[in-house]
Structure formats: C-alpha cells, structure tokens
Amino acid sequence: MDVKTVLNSVFRRVFDNDSIAIFDEMTANDVEEWDSLAHINLIMEIESEFSLKFTVDDILGLRNVGEMIRLIERKLAARGSS
Amino acid sequence: MIEPLGLGGFPHVDAVESALRLRAPYLAGIVQKQFKEFGQSWLAAFDRELGTFFGNDAAALASAVEGYIKFALDGMLLQKRFDKAGRYEPKTFDQAAAEVYQNPDYMFRLYLPGIQLSHFLWRHHYRQHIFFVERYLPLVMEHGGLRFYDVGVGTGFYSKEMLRLAPHLSGEGFDLSQFSLTYAQRMVSAFGAADRYRCSIRNIIASPPAAPAPFILNVEVLEHLEDPLAFLKALFRMLEPGGYGMVTAAVTAPNADHIYLYNSAQEVVVQIQEAGFKIVEYCEDRAYEPARPSESVPINAAVIVTR
C-alpha cells in the first residue's frame, strides 16, 4: 500500500470516522475534531504506523496533508538508503 | 471547522488567532475555548497585554506566535513521550541551562514569547493568574508592605502584574539567565513601571539578598532545579515574618528544561512546608481534561505562603 492509503487509515482511526478521505490540500480547518490533542495523537499514530520519529521542526513545517505525505515518504526513503 | 471569532475590537488577539489559523490551525481553537471559559475580561486583558508589549509591531507579534506554536508543540510531544516513559528526560541543570537559559536564539525566538502567550492561551496558566489576582494580591494590599522579590523572573509577567496592580510597590527580580532579565525589563518598561523595578543575575542560595522582603514571587521555577528543597529554604529566608509569598510549580509537565518531576500538587505543598513556610492557601489547575484516565496532563500547583 502507498503512503497515502496507509495515512488515510491512520486518519480514520484517530478521528474514529470511516468516511474521512484525505487530500493534499487538507488541513485542520477541514476536520472539526482536528484540534491540538488530535494533532499530537495523529503524529504519534503516524510515528507508530511507519516506525518513524518526527521532530518539532518537522511538524511545524507541515502546511497540509500533502506535505505530511511527502515528509513521510522522505523519511522512509532516507531510512531505506541508510 | 471552528469559525473565527471575528475579534475586530481586539486587533491583537485577532492577529494571534489569524496567525494560528494560518500556521497551525489545530491550535487556533484555543482562542475560542479560552474566550468561552473566561469571557470578555480575558479577551480585554489579553489584548491589552499584547498591545502594550508589542504595540504596532506586527512582525514581532507574528514571531511571538511562531515561537508559541513551537513551544506548544514541543510540550505536547514531550507529554506523549512522558506518558510512555513515566519520567522527564534525564538532564542536569547545567545541560538545561546550556540548551535553554543561555541560548539566546531559543530564549528570544521560542521560550520567552511562548511562555508569555501561554499566560493567556493555556487554561491552567490563566487560572493561576486569576488565583494571583483574586487570592494573593488582596493579602499584599492589606499587608501594606512596599517591596517584593521575584525569583526566577522568566518573562517578567508576574513582576509586571505586581507593579501594575499594586502601584505602591517596588520590586527586584532575580534570574540566572541574562536573556530572561532583558525580556523582563522590557516587559516592565512597556507597562511604565521601570522606575520601580530592577533585576539582576543572582543565585539566591550562594548569594542571598541582604535583607528579606514582605513579599516574594516564585513562579514555575522549582521544576527547573535539581534540588528544589535547598532553593525553597533559601527562598524562605528571603521572606519577612508575617509577609506573603506565592510559589507555583509545574506538575507532570515535561518541557525541555524541566528536570525535577512532581507527580502531584500535594508533593509541591509538602516540600514547601518542609522548607519552613506556612501554607495560607493553594490551588491546582489542569491544562485540559485527559481523554483517558491513564493520560498525564500538565498541572499547575499555586501556593500562597507566609512565615
């Protein structure tokens, strides 16, 4: 499965909503329950799902879900090449 | 999606909310939550704070919001990692000092503006401020003393509040970070109280001030220390008999420079008593309600003391 598909399942789990369909421009403004606690839960779930670690600067740099996908892809690629 | 408040009458809070909505929309709802809980008086106080400190310098305010976002994210991530580890990241005071207090970039870009905004944006911090205004300040006014020490001035927020709300007082602030002192002096000056305040680098254990004062402030310092009891004993000697102090500490609240873990507010109270203080009153406030009982939440313990 590609990163977007797996990430979509993480979103559905964190927000307990099976109808969520993520898209590149999506932000917290598009999901009513996406507050600070949900955001951190999301980050922790992504770390666990992909076996990655994020820094605060990583998170701070994310403007939308598309950037989140590309960050995960970069981290996975870096891990694969190390 | 939470709709913007539309804070046209409060342009500085409006600017903060707009910046949060743009840069970190998951944090923007906090403005509305605080307004809902504390109402118009909170909104007016926050706007006055921002307007007086930042004036019309929109770039400085935007930079402070950026610092706040990073400060808040850092704290939330550490909270989750604390839940797994059950302890703060092992660190000596000297390591924390090098990473935070003696690091001007970290202090001015993230830490100090982050704390400054948190006084209004975090529920437990604002409740602590209410406790200060409603429970501690009346004791200060009734006592009639004229001087206070603020040990660990941080941003200078509480020094400034003492000077602003009790215009007969003069104060002296101490810290181990020159950058905190610079920020505190700027804070006090912005509110027009510079002529009643001075601050300096001082380790109160190694070099206590010559005379005690009728009032002392010590806001969220204890958790930064390796031996808070030794510090509290030195603080006790700085308070005149019959005087009043307000001592607060962060409980189960990991941060880059929190090295002493209090697991409950009661632990703070017991330690303060052990140092010799009598407890007048105390309160504890949570940052938010946990989603599950097993999740830790940052707590503030605020204690009014006398001797």
Contacts between the chains, C-beta under 8 A, distances in Angstrom:
chain1	res1	chain2	res2	distance
A	27	B	25	5.4
A	28	B	24	7.8
A	28	B	25	3.8
A	28	B	26	4.0
A	28	B	28	7.8
A	29	B	1	5.0
A	29	B	21	7.1
A	29	B	25	4.7
A	30	B	1	6.6
A	31	B	1	7.8
A	32	B	1	6.1
A	32	B	2	7.3
A	34	B	25	7.6
A	34	B	26	5.5
A	35	B	26	5.7
A	35	B	27	8.0
A	35	B	29	5.1
A	36	B	26	5.2
A	36	B	27	5.2
A	36	B	29	7.6
A	36	B	30	6.9
A	36	B	72	7.0
A	36	B	76	6.4
A	37	B	76	7.7
A	37	B	288	7.2
A	37	B	291	6.9
A	38	B	26	6.8
A	39	B	26	3.9
A	39	B	27	7.9
A	39	B	76	7.8
A	40	B	73	7.9
A	40	B	76	4.5
A	40	B	77	6.5
A	40	B	79	7.7
A	40	B	80	5.9
A	43	B	77	7.2
A	44	B	80	5.3
A	54	B	77	7.8
A	56	B	70	5.8
A	56	B	73	5.0
A	56	B	74	4.9
A	56	B	77	6.4
A	57	B	70	7.9
A	59	B	73	5.6
A	59	B	77	7.7
A	60	B	24	7.6
A	60	B	69	6.4
A	60	B	70	5.7
A	60	B	73	6.4
